[in-house]
Amino acid sequence: MGDRANVVVVRADGAHELYRSGWAVGLDLDLLDGPAALLDLLPGLHRDGWWLDEVMAQGGVLVDLGRQVLLFFVWEGPTGELRHRTAAFDLIRAAWPGWEVRPLYDGPAELRAYLGLDEEYVRCPDATPCPPPFLPPGDEDLAGPDPGGVLVTVAGGGCHVAAGGFDHPVHEGAALLDRLADAPRHDACHLHVDSGLHLDPARRRLGWWTLCFSPGAYRAPEAWPGWTVEFWQDDWRRHAAADPRCAPAPFGAGATALTAVRTEAAERRAAREEHRALVEQLRAARAAR
């Protein structure tokens, strides 16, 4: 698999072990079976000491066995979907009783910070920014139950939806306001986006949120000198309270979401077993030559 994640295990004596997985997409599904099942996956991971930086990483997990702390972040998976996030967290917490379960928003830098390591080691300050394009109503990229994307509302101004898969527009700073002048407008947003931003230019205030990780999340105020910047983490309801145009369509019933996440987890386990069996077959074939 081409998607990568670091998995860090902190042993009871405080020493940590660093692993690397090629199954980052849906990494949060691996947590649904609890700590023992996750540890059972470690022999199949790479252990080469490679810390993925904030551009390369698409997920990450830290398991502190002594303090019983579980930290993780994903770029894609049920915890990054508005319809399924609550159900996924309920299932994870049920599988890790007595543990502190906490999502991260700043990616690998937060993993290293927890370990007392230099965060700058995984920063990419020279990375080329990828601002998202803004999409018109009815764009095909906004179809489907979980289109992702970013809802941007402006007090007394427009309502816009940016494509997913790019940098969060909060990192653009005030230059974003110039792009919004020509951006397509929506009357309101009923989509299940995975992040948002509300701007109040008159008061020079903004609030933003995301369900996934956003490199440099806690440094967003640096891009907005003279503004008050609030990071709402995953609390999209604060966006809805600030602007009624943030109005995602009603979610399915809790039982429906739980079933969907469990089904996805079962499919992931089956895919991993199939992959493992294929690897064993290839090894046996090489040994027989």
KAJOQUI-V518353 format. One record per residue. RES is the residue in one letter. PHI is phi in whole degrees, -180 to 180 (NA if undefined). PSI is psi in radians with two decimals (* if undefined). OMEGA is omega in whole degrees, -180 to 180 (none if undefined). Layout:
res:RES phi:PHI psi:PSI omega:OMEGA
res:RES phi:PHI psi:PSI omega:OMEGA
This chain:
res:M phi:NA psi:2.54 omega:-176
res:G phi:-91 psi:-0.20 omega:-179
res:D phi:-88 psi:2.39 omega:-169
res:R phi:-122 psi:2.62 omega:177
res:A phi:-150 psi:2.57 omega:170
res:N phi:-91 psi:2.48 omega:174
res:V phi:-123 psi:2.12 omega:-177
res:V phi:-115 psi:2.28 omega:176
res:V phi:-117 psi:2.13 omega:177
res:V phi:-101 psi:2.03 omega:-178
res:R phi:-76 psi:2.99 omega:-175
res:A phi:-61 psi:-0.50 omega:-180
res:D phi:-84 psi:0.03 omega:178
res:G phi:95 psi:-0.25 omega:178
res:A phi:-72 psi:2.52 omega:-179
res:H phi:-118 psi:2.68 omega:177
res:E phi:-120 psi:2.41 omega:-177
res:L phi:-113 psi:2.19 omega:179
res:Y phi:-123 psi:2.88 omega:178
res:R phi:-136 psi:2.25 omega:-179
res:S phi:-109 psi:2.62 omega:173
res:G phi:-104 psi:0.34 omega:-178
res:W phi:-125 psi:0.92 omega:-174
res:A phi:-73 psi:-0.63 omega:-179
res:V phi:-68 psi:2.11 omega:-175
res:G phi:83 psi:0.29 omega:180
res:L phi:-56 psi:-0.58 omega:-180
res:D phi:-63 psi:-0.43 omega:178
res:L phi:-67 psi:-0.47 omega:179
res:D phi:-69 psi:-0.24 omega:-177
res:L phi:-88 psi:-0.17 omega:-173
res:L phi:-71 psi:-0.27 omega:-179
res:D phi:-100 psi:0.08 omega:175
res:G phi:91 psi:3.06 omega:-173
res:P phi:-64 psi:-0.72 omega:-177
res:A phi:-62 psi:-0.76 omega:-180
res:A phi:-65 psi:-0.67 omega:179
res:L phi:-66 psi:-0.75 omega:179
res:L phi:-64 psi:-0.54 omega:178
res:D phi:-65 psi:-0.35 omega:-180
res:L phi:-80 psi:-0.29 omega:-172
res:L phi:-59 psi:-0.71 omega:-179
res:P phi:-59 psi:-0.40 omega:180
res:G phi:-89 psi:0.02 omega:-179
res:L phi:-100 psi:2.83 omega:176
res:H phi:-77 psi:2.51 omega:176
res:R phi:-132 psi:1.30 omega:-174
res:D phi:-115 psi:0.14 omega:178
res:G phi:74 psi:0.28 omega:-177
res:W phi:-91 psi:1.92 omega:172
res:W phi:-82 psi:2.08 omega:175
res:L phi:-72 psi:2.38 omega:179
res:D phi:-82 psi:-3.13 omega:-173
res:E phi:-73 psi:-0.20 omega:174
res:V phi:-90 psi:-0.72 omega:-177
res:M phi:-77 psi:-0.56 omega:-175
res:A phi:-74 psi:2.33 omega:174
res:Q phi:-116 psi:0.11 omega:177
res:G phi:178 psi:2.94 omega:179
res:G phi:-170 psi:2.60 omega:-180
res:V phi:-138 psi:2.44 omega:171
res:L phi:-129 psi:2.22 omega:179
res:V phi:-117 psi:1.94 omega:178
res:D phi:-99 psi:1.78 omega:-174
res:L phi:-70 psi:-0.56 omega:-179
res:G phi:-74 psi:-0.78 omega:-177
res:R phi:-93 psi:-0.10 omega:-179
res:Q phi:55 psi:1.04 omega:178
res:V phi:-122 psi:2.29 omega:176
res:L phi:-118 psi:2.07 omega:177
res:L phi:-118 psi:2.48 omega:176
res:F phi:-160 psi:2.78 omega:173
res:F phi:-144 psi:2.66 omega:179
res:V phi:-138 psi:2.74 omega:171
res:W phi:-98 psi:-0.50 omega:-178
res:E phi:-152 psi:2.36 omega:-178
res:G phi:156 psi:3.04 omega:-176
res:P phi:-62 psi:-0.50 omega:178
res:T phi:-73 psi:-0.19 omega:176
res:G phi:-101 psi:0.22 omega:-180
res:E phi:-116 psi:2.27 omega:-176
res:L phi:-58 psi:-0.70 omega:-177
res:R phi:-68 psi:-0.49 omega:-169
res:H phi:-116 psi:-0.11 omega:-173
res:R phi:-59 psi:-0.87 omega:-177
res:T phi:-62 psi:-0.78 omega:-180
res:A phi:-62 psi:-0.74 omega:-180
res:A phi:-63 psi:-0.75 omega:179
res:F phi:-67 psi:-0.64 omega:177
res:D phi:-61 psi:-0.74 omega:-179
res:L phi:-70 psi:-0.69 omega:179
res:I phi:-65 psi:-0.82 omega:-179
res:R phi:-65 psi:-0.59 omega:177
res:A phi:-67 psi:-0.54 omega:-180
res:A phi:-83 psi:-0.21 omega:-180
res:W phi:-125 psi:1.06 omega:-177
res:P phi:-63 psi:2.38 omega:180
res:G phi:84 psi:-0.06 omega:-180
res:W phi:-96 psi:2.62 omega:167
res:E phi:-83 psi:2.05 omega:-179
res:V phi:-110 psi:2.09 omega:-173
res:R phi:-139 psi:2.21 omega:174
res:P phi:-76 psi:2.62 omega:177
res:L phi:-109 psi:2.66 omega:-177
res:Y phi:-119 psi:-0.19 omega:-177
res:D phi:-112 psi:0.30 omega:172
res:G phi:66 psi:-2.54 omega:-174
res:P phi:-62 psi:-0.43 omega:178
res:A phi:-61 psi:-0.64 omega:179
res:E phi:-72 psi:-0.58 omega:175
res:L phi:-61 psi:-0.82 omega:-179
res:R phi:-68 psi:-0.63 omega:179
res:A phi:-62 psi:-0.69 omega:179
res:Y phi:-61 psi:-0.61 omega:-179
res:L phi:-85 psi:-0.04 omega:-178
res:G phi:77 psi:0.37 omega:180
res:L phi:-99 psi:2.85 omega:-178
res:D phi:-67 psi:2.10 omega:180
res:E phi:-69 psi:-0.56 omega:-175
res:E phi:-63 psi:-0.37 omega:-179
res:Y phi:-58 psi:-0.54 omega:-178
res:V phi:-110 psi:0.13 omega:176
res:R phi:-79 psi:2.67 omega:177
res:C phi:-129 psi:1.25 omega:-175
res:P phi:-64 psi:-0.37 omega:-178
res:D phi:-97 psi:0.11 omega:180
res:A phi:-64 psi:2.48 omega:179
res:T phi:-72 psi:2.14 omega:180
res:P phi:-62 psi:2.56 omega:179
res:C phi:-124 psi:1.36 omega:180
res:P phi:-67 psi:2.49 omega:-176
res:P phi:-80 psi:2.54 omega:172
res:P phi:-76 psi:2.66 omega:177
res:F phi:-95 psi:2.44 omega:-171
res:L phi:-111 psi:2.52 omega:178
res:P phi:-79 psi:2.80 omega:175
res:P phi:-57 psi:2.42 omega:179
res:G phi:84 psi:-0.01 omega:178
res:D phi:-59 psi:2.47 omega:-176
res:E phi:-63 psi:-0.45 omega:179
res:D phi:-71 psi:-0.20 omega:179
res:L phi:-103 psi:0.16 omega:179
res:A phi:-82 psi:2.87 omega:178
res:G phi:92 psi:2.86 omega:-176
res:P phi:-71 psi:-0.47 omega:-178
res:D phi:-131 psi:1.25 omega:-175
res:P phi:-73 psi:-0.23 omega:-175
res:G phi:69 psi:-2.63 omega:-180
res:G phi:91 psi:3.09 omega:-176
res:V phi:-126 psi:2.20 omega:174
res:L phi:-90 psi:2.19 omega:178
res:V phi:-120 psi:2.09 omega:177
res:T phi:-117 psi:2.60 omega:180
res:V phi:-125 psi:2.17 omega:179
res:A phi:-58 psi:2.16 omega:-179
res:G phi:72 psi:0.16 omega:-177
res:G phi:-135 psi:-2.45 omega:-171
res:G phi:-86 psi:2.96 omega:173
res:C phi:-126 psi:2.15 omega:-172
res:H phi:-134 psi:2.71 omega:177
res:V phi:-128 psi:2.13 omega:179
res:A phi:-98 psi:2.67 omega:180
res:A phi:-67 psi:2.62 omega:175
res:G phi:-83 psi:3.01 omega:178
res:G phi:85 psi:0.16 omega:179
res:F phi:-123 psi:3.14 omega:175
res:D phi:-66 psi:2.56 omega:177
res:H phi:-64 psi:2.32 omega:-177
res:P phi:-62 psi:-0.24 omega:178
res:V phi:-60 psi:-0.46 omega:-177
res:H phi:-79 psi:-0.11 omega:179
res:E phi:-76 psi:-0.38 omega:-176
res:G phi:74 psi:-2.80 omega:-174
res:A phi:-63 psi:-0.30 omega:176
res:A phi:-61 psi:-0.42 omega:178
res:L phi:-59 psi:-0.62 omega:-178
res:L phi:-61 psi:-0.62 omega:177
res:D phi:-68 psi:-0.68 omega:179
res:R phi:-67 psi:-0.60 omega:-178
res:L phi:-68 psi:-0.39 omega:-178
res:A phi:-60 psi:-0.57 omega:-179
res:D phi:-111 psi:0.16 omega:-177
res:A phi:-77 psi:2.54 omega:176
res:P phi:-59 psi:2.54 omega:-177
res:R phi:-109 psi:2.61 omega:173
res:H phi:-118 psi:2.57 omega:176
res:D phi:-67 psi:-0.66 omega:178
res:A phi:-163 psi:3.01 omega:179
res:C phi:-126 psi:2.00 omega:177
res:H phi:-106 psi:0.15 omega:-178
res:L phi:-76 psi:2.77 omega:174
res:H phi:-91 psi:1.24 omega:178
res:V phi:-71 psi:2.92 omega:-179
res:D phi:-113 psi:0.12 omega:176
res:S phi:-164 psi:2.90 omega:-177
res:G phi:-161 psi:2.95 omega:-177
res:L phi:-154 psi:2.27 omega:176
res:H phi:-120 psi:2.20 omega:-177
res:L phi:-111 psi:2.41 omega:174
res:D phi:-128 psi:1.47 omega:-175
res:P phi:-60 psi:-0.62 omega:-177
res:A phi:-62 psi:-0.67 omega:-179
res:R phi:-96 psi:-0.08 omega:-178
res:R phi:54 psi:0.91 omega:178
res:R phi:-131 psi:2.64 omega:174
res:L phi:-151 psi:2.68 omega:173
res:G phi:-133 psi:2.52 omega:-179
res:W phi:-145 psi:2.80 omega:-177
res:W phi:-150 psi:2.85 omega:176
res:T phi:-159 psi:2.57 omega:176
res:L phi:-91 psi:-0.34 omega:-180
res:C phi:-108 psi:-3.03 omega:179
res:F phi:-90 psi:2.66 omega:-180
res:S phi:-136 psi:1.87 omega:-177
res:P phi:-50 psi:2.30 omega:-179
res:G phi:76 psi:0.43 omega:-175
res:A phi:-53 psi:-0.78 omega:-175
res:Y phi:-84 psi:0.00 omega:177
res:R phi:-103 psi:0.10 omega:-179
res:A phi:-55 psi:-0.64 omega:180
res:P phi:-58 psi:-0.43 omega:-179
res:E phi:-64 psi:-0.44 omega:-180
res:A phi:-84 psi:-0.11 omega:-176
res:W phi:-129 psi:1.11 omega:179
res:P phi:-61 psi:2.35 omega:-180
res:G phi:86 psi:-0.06 omega:178
res:W phi:-106 psi:2.69 omega:170
res:T phi:-93 psi:2.09 omega:-175
res:V phi:-115 psi:2.14 omega:176
res:E phi:-110 psi:2.24 omega:175
res:F phi:-100 psi:1.99 omega:-177
res:W phi:-90 psi:0.14 omega:-177
res:Q phi:52 psi:-2.04 omega:-177
res:D phi:-102 psi:0.21 omega:-173
res:D phi:-86 psi:1.39 omega:180
res:W phi:-64 psi:-0.37 omega:-179
res:R phi:-64 psi:-0.47 omega:177
res:R phi:-69 psi:-0.57 omega:175
res:H phi:-66 psi:-0.77 omega:179
res:A phi:-62 psi:-0.62 omega:178
res:A phi:-71 psi:-0.56 omega:-179
res:A phi:-79 psi:-0.50 omega:-178
res:D phi:-151 psi:2.01 omega:-177
res:P phi:-65 psi:-0.17 omega:177
res:R phi:-73 psi:-0.26 omega:171
res:C phi:-84 psi:1.66 omega:-173
res:A phi:-143 psi:1.26 omega:-179
res:P phi:-59 psi:2.54 omega:179
res:A phi:-58 psi:2.62 omega:-179
res:P phi:-54 psi:2.45 omega:179
res:F phi:-78 psi:2.81 omega:173
res:G phi:-68 psi:2.89 omega:179
res:A phi:-60 psi:2.68 omega:-179
res:G phi:-55 psi:-0.72 omega:-179
res:A phi:-63 psi:-0.64 omega:179
res:T phi:-64 psi:-0.77 omega:180
res:A phi:-66 psi:-0.72 omega:178
res:L phi:-60 psi:-0.76 omega:180
res:T phi:-63 psi:-0.72 omega:-180
res:A phi:-62 psi:-0.75 omega:-179
res:V phi:-68 psi:-0.74 omega:178
res:R phi:-61 psi:-0.71 omega:180
res:T phi:-64 psi:-0.75 omega:179
res:E phi:-64 psi:-0.67 omega:178
res:A phi:-65 psi:-0.72 omega:179
res:A phi:-64 psi:-0.70 omega:178
res:E phi:-65 psi:-0.64 omega:179
res:R phi:-68 psi:-0.75 omega:178
res:R phi:-61 psi:-0.74 omega:-180
res:A phi:-63 psi:-0.72 omega:179
res:A phi:-65 psi:-0.69 omega:179
res:R phi:-66 psi:-0.72 omega:179
res:E phi:-64 psi:-0.69 omega:178
res:E phi:-63 psi:-0.74 omega:178
res:H phi:-64 psi:-0.75 omega:-180
res:R phi:-63 psi:-0.72 omega:180
res:A phi:-65 psi:-0.68 omega:179
res:L phi:-65 psi:-0.73 omega:178
res:V phi:-61 psi:-0.75 omega:179
res:E phi:-63 psi:-0.68 omega:177
res:Q phi:-62 psi:-0.74 omega:179
res:L phi:-66 psi:-0.69 omega:178
res:R phi:-64 psi:-0.73 omega:179
res:A phi:-64 psi:-0.66 omega:-180
res:A phi:-67 psi:-0.69 omega:178
res:R phi:-67 psi:-0.70 omega:-179
res:A phi:-66 psi:-0.49 omega:-177
res:A phi:-81 psi:-0.22 omega:-179
res:R phi:-70 psi:* omega:none
